[in-house]
């Protein structure tokens, strides 16, 4: 593998296994939460140069998401429909015990040649936890539980007789067989708070952050990588973005304006109330969504802030700017997933690869 291939930016897309698409808007979205639509989408993404797909976990309806398929089983179905795409299954500590998750993922790992990964979601929606009878923890306690969850997963997957004494989970001489094939399943997590970043710097392979400018992403990357280095750990960074790529910048901006104009204000404000409370619940008050505007919240994870809105050339240049800021992966949402994933793969990813090759050549020439 060449240096360029090894350092190439990765691309992922949000799996629409939840109805309503990726924006809280009444604009037409030619996107479906059904398995047939998603199987075809996964095949399109794989053929278009995408590396990962990220399934979503929700237990209750809300904010335009009336229907939700369960993430692990849905991820397995997508893996069975593809051959190289990796699928990241979202798992929520509380509803999931690490013993169950470890066994599920190990089995899917064997069935799919090691293409399953997990995204450990610490949780932000108090109402959802109450609805399903799960105990709600304070902000930093949720991350402490998630860290124990990840440590338990790794121990179960790698040790023959795993013993663990945590505040949330206990294991005594537990041995899982078969263990996942190497390399071990990658573990992703999200968040922007101090607790989230510190957890990633200790235990996670990948850290997802909400959409933002390259300057703001760079601050998070510098912080988390400095902390990780102090722990003798390495973590890669994924950045959320909502892509609107059209032949002209005017067309792309018009689509964005229509999405926001047709936003469902009641649903956006209700979502904003919940997530801002979650963000402000961190001790420093700087968790995800703490500073998001109404327009930002129309896209669930601040995807508009990454500004991948314009022509293929403009978007490719902005993607590479995020890479320069420290992003290793771009996690993408779209309005019309099948058509736009294919368009992005045909018109944007090749330009990104050209820009990456040109920058790599400049570095070599400068050495």
C-alpha positions in Angstrom: 0.0 0.0 0.0 1.4 3.4 -1.0 1.7 6.3 1.4 -1.1 8.1 -0.4 -3.5 5.1 -0.1 -2.6 4.6 3.6 -3.3 8.3 4.4 -6.3 8.7 2.1 -9.3 10.3 3.7 -12.1 7.8 4.5 -15.7 8.4 3.5 -18.8 7.1 5.4 -22.5 7.7 5.1 -25.4 7.7 7.6 -27.6 4.7 7.0 -31.2 5.9 6.8 -32.6 3.0 8.9 -34.7 5.7 10.6 -37.6 7.3 8.7 -37.6 11.1 8.0 -34.1 11.3 6.4 -31.3 13.4 7.8 -33.0 16.8 8.0 -36.0 17.9 10.1 -37.7 19.5 7.2 -40.8 19.0 5.1 -38.8 19.2 1.9 -39.2 16.2 -0.4 -36.6 13.6 0.3 -36.3 10.7 -2.1 -34.9 8.6 0.8 -36.4 5.6 2.4 -35.9 3.7 5.7 -36.8 0.4 4.2 -34.4 -2.5 3.8 -34.8 -2.8 0.0 -33.8 0.9 -0.4 -30.9 0.5 2.0 -29.5 -2.7 0.4 -29.4 -0.9 -2.9 -27.9 2.2 -1.3 -25.1 0.1 0.4 -24.3 -1.4 -3.0 -24.2 2.1 -4.6 -22.0 3.4 -1.8 -19.6 0.5 -2.1 -19.3 1.0 -5.8 -18.8 4.8 -5.4 -15.8 4.6 -3.1 -17.3 4.8 0.3 -15.5 2.9 3.1 -18.1 2.8 5.9 -21.8 3.1 6.6 -23.1 4.1 10.0 -26.4 2.7 11.2 -28.5 4.7 13.7 -30.0 3.6 17.0 -33.3 5.0 18.2 -36.0 3.4 20.4 -38.8 5.9 20.2 -40.4 8.1 17.5 -39.8 11.8 17.4 -38.5 14.8 15.4 -39.9 13.3 12.1 -38.5 9.8 12.8 -41.7 7.7 13.1 -40.1 4.4 12.2 -36.8 2.9 13.3 -35.1 -0.4 12.4 -32.8 -1.9 15.1 -29.1 -1.1 14.2 -27.2 -4.3 14.7 -29.5 -6.6 12.8 -30.0 -4.0 10.1 -26.2 -3.6 9.8 -25.8 -7.3 9.3 -28.4 -7.2 6.5 -26.4 -4.5 4.7 -23.1 -6.5 5.1 -24.8 -9.5 3.6 -25.6 -7.4 0.5 -22.1 -6.0 0.0 -18.5 -7.4 -0.2 -16.1 -4.6 0.9 -18.1 -1.9 2.7 -17.7 -1.8 6.5 -20.8 -1.1 8.5 -20.7 0.5 11.9 -23.5 -0.6 14.2 -24.7 1.9 16.8 -25.0 0.4 20.3 -26.4 2.1 23.4 -25.1 1.1 26.8 -28.0 0.5 29.1 -30.3 -1.4 26.6 -27.2 -3.4 25.6 -25.0 -5.3 28.0 -21.4 -5.6 26.8 -21.6 -9.5 27.0 -24.5 -9.5 24.5 -22.9 -6.8 22.3 -19.5 -8.7 22.3 -21.2 -11.9 21.2 -23.4 -10.3 18.6 -20.5 -8.4 17.0 -18.1 -11.4 17.2 -20.6 -13.6 15.3 -21.3 -11.0 12.6 -17.5 -10.4 12.4 -17.1 -14.1 11.4 -20.1 -14.2 9.1 -18.9 -11.1 7.1 -15.1 -11.4 7.0 -14.5 -8.8 9.7 -16.5 -6.0 8.2 -18.5 -5.0 11.3 -17.6 -2.1 13.6 -19.4 -0.5 16.5 -20.4 3.0 17.5 -20.8 3.2 21.3 -23.5 5.9 21.8 -23.5 7.3 25.3 -27.1 8.8 24.9 -28.5 12.2 25.0 -32.3 11.8 25.0 -33.6 11.4 28.6 -37.2 10.8 27.4 -36.1 7.8 25.4 -34.4 6.2 28.4 -37.5 6.8 30.6 -39.8 5.4 27.9 -38.0 2.1 27.8 -37.4 1.9 31.5 -33.7 2.5 31.5 -32.0 4.5 34.3 -30.9 8.0 33.3 -27.3 8.9 34.4 -25.8 12.4 34.6 -23.7 13.5 31.6 -20.2 12.4 32.7 -21.6 9.3 34.3 -22.9 8.2 30.9 -19.4 8.5 29.5 -17.9 6.6 32.4 -20.3 3.8 31.7 -19.5 3.9 28.0 -15.8 3.7 28.8 -16.4 0.6 30.9 -18.5 -0.8 28.1 -15.6 -0.4 25.6 -13.1 -1.8 28.0 -15.4 -4.8 28.6 -15.8 -5.3 24.8 -12.0 -5.3 24.3 -11.4 -7.6 27.2 -14.0 -10.1 26.1 -12.7 -10.1 22.5 -9.0 -10.5 23.4 -8.7 -12.3 26.7 -9.2 -16.0 27.3 -10.4 -15.5 30.9 -11.8 -12.0 31.3 -12.3 -10.5 34.7 -13.5 -7.0 35.3 -14.6 -5.0 38.3 -16.2 -1.7 37.3 -18.9 0.5 38.7 -21.4 -0.5 35.9 -20.2 -3.9 34.7 -18.7 -7.0 36.3 -17.2 -10.1 34.7 -15.6 -13.2 36.3 -13.4 -15.5 34.2 -15.5 -15.0 31.1 -14.3 -16.6 27.9 -16.0 -15.8 24.6 -15.4 -18.3 21.8 -15.0 -17.8 18.9 -13.4 -14.4 19.3 -13.5 -11.9 16.4 -11.0 -12.5 13.7 -8.1 -10.0 13.6 -8.0 -7.1 13.2 -10.4 -6.6 16.0 -13.7 -4.7 15.3 -13.1 -1.0 15.3 -14.8 1.0 18.1 -16.2 4.4 17.3 -17.8 7.0 19.7 -19.2 10.5 19.4 -19.3 13.7 21.4 -17.7 17.1 21.8 -17.6 17.5 25.6 -14.5 17.2 27.7 -15.7 13.8 29.0 -16.3 12.5 25.4 -12.8 13.6 24.2 -11.1 12.3 27.3 -12.8 8.9 26.8 -11.8 8.7 23.2 -8.2 9.6 24.1 -8.1 6.6 26.4 -10.1 3.8 24.7 -11.7 4.5 21.3 -10.3 3.8 17.8 -12.4 6.6 16.3 -13.9 9.8 17.6 -16.9 11.4 15.8 -17.6 15.1 16.2 -20.4 17.3 15.0 -20.0 19.4 11.9 -17.9 22.5 12.2 -15.4 24.7 10.4 -11.8 23.5 9.8 -10.5 25.9 12.5 -12.9 24.5 15.1 -12.3 20.9 14.1 -8.5 21.6 14.3 -8.9 22.7 18.0 -10.7 19.5 18.9 -8.2 17.3 17.0 -5.2 19.0 18.6 -6.8 18.5 22.1 -7.8 14.9 21.7 -4.5 13.8 20.1 -2.4 15.5 22.7 -4.4 13.7 25.4 -4.2 10.4 23.5 -0.4 10.7 23.2 -0.2 11.2 26.9 -2.1 8.0 27.4 0.1 6.1 24.8 -3.0 5.8 22.6 -4.0 6.8 19.1 -7.4 7.9 17.9 -8.7 8.9 14.5 -11.3 11.6 13.9 -14.5 11.5 11.9 -16.4 14.8 11.1 -20.1 15.0 10.4 -21.2 16.8 7.2 -24.3 17.2 5.1 -23.4 17.4 1.5 -25.3 19.3 -1.1 -23.3 19.0 -4.4 -24.8 20.5 -7.6 -23.4 21.7 -10.9 -23.5 25.3 -9.7 -23.0 26.9 -6.3 -26.3 28.8 -6.7 -28.2 25.5 -7.1 -26.6 24.0 -4.0 -27.3 27.1 -1.9 -30.9 27.1 -3.2 -31.4 23.6 -1.9 -30.0 24.5 1.5 -32.3 27.5 1.6 -35.3 25.4 0.7 -34.4 22.8 3.4 -34.3 25.5 6.1 -37.4 27.3 4.7 -39.4 24.1 4.9 -38.1 23.1 8.3 -40.6 21.8 10.8 -40.2 24.5 13.5 -42.0 22.5 16.3 -39.9 19.5 15.7 -36.7 21.5 15.3 -37.3 23.4 18.5 -38.3 20.2 20.4 -35.1 18.5 19.2 -33.1 21.6 20.1 -34.5 21.7 23.6 -33.5 18.2 24.3 -30.0 18.3 22.7 -29.1 21.7 24.0 -29.9 20.5 27.5 -27.7 17.5 26.9 -24.9 19.6 25.6 -25.1 22.1 28.5 -25.3 19.2 31.0 -21.6 18.6 30.7 -19.7 20.4 33.5 -18.1 22.8 31.0 -21.4 23.3 29.1 -19.7 22.6 25.8 -21.1 19.3 24.7 -22.7 18.6 21.3 -25.2 21.2 20.2 -24.5 23.6 23.0 -23.9 26.5 20.5 -26.1 25.3 17.6 -28.5 27.7 16.0 -32.0 26.9 14.7 -30.6 26.5 11.2 -27.8 24.2 12.4 -30.4 22.0 14.2 -32.4 21.4 11.1 -29.6 18.8 10.3 -29.3 16.5 13.3 -25.5 16.7 13.8 -24.7 20.3 12.7 -23.9 19.0 9.2 -24.5 22.3 7.5 -21.6 23.9 9.5 -19.0 21.8 7.6 -20.1 23.7 4.5 -19.9 20.9 1.9 -22.4 22.9 -0.2 -21.4 23.9 -3.7 -19.9 22.5 -6.9 -17.9 19.3 -6.9 -14.6 21.3 -7.0 -15.7 23.5 -4.1 -16.8 20.6 -2.0 -13.6 18.6 -2.7 -11.5 21.5 -1.7 -13.5 21.9 1.6 -13.2 18.2 2.3 -9.4 18.4 1.9 -9.4 21.5 4.2 -11.1 19.3 6.9 -8.4 16.7 6.3 -5.7 19.3 6.9 -7.5 20.2 10.1 -7.0 16.6 11.2 -10.1 14.8 10.0 -9.4 11.2 9.0 -13.0 10.4 7.9 -16.0 12.4 6.6 -19.4 11.1 7.7 -22.0 12.3 5.2 -25.7 12.8 5.1 -27.6 13.6 1.9 -31.1 14.7 0.9 -31.7 12.0 -1.8 -29.3 9.3 -0.7 -29.1 6.9 -3.6 -28.7 9.5 -6.3 -26.5 11.8 -4.3 -24.1 9.1 -2.9 -23.5 8.0 -6.5 -23.0 11.6 -7.7 -20.6 12.3 -4.8 -18.6 9.1 -5.6 -18.4 10.0 -9.3 -17.7 13.8 -9.1 -16.2 14.6 -5.7 -14.2 11.7 -4.4 -11.9 11.6 -7.5 -11.2 15.3 -7.1 -10.4 14.7 -3.4 -7.9 12.0 -4.5 -6.3 14.3 -7.0 -5.9 17.0 -4.3 -4.5 14.5 -1.8 -2.0 13.2 -4.4 -0.9 16.8 -5.3 -0.4 17.7 -1.6 1.6 14.4 -1.0 3.8 15.2 -4.0 4.5 18.7 -2.6 5.5 17.3 0.8 7.9 14.8 -0.9 9.4 17.6 -3.0 9.9 19.8 0.1 11.7 17.1 2.0 
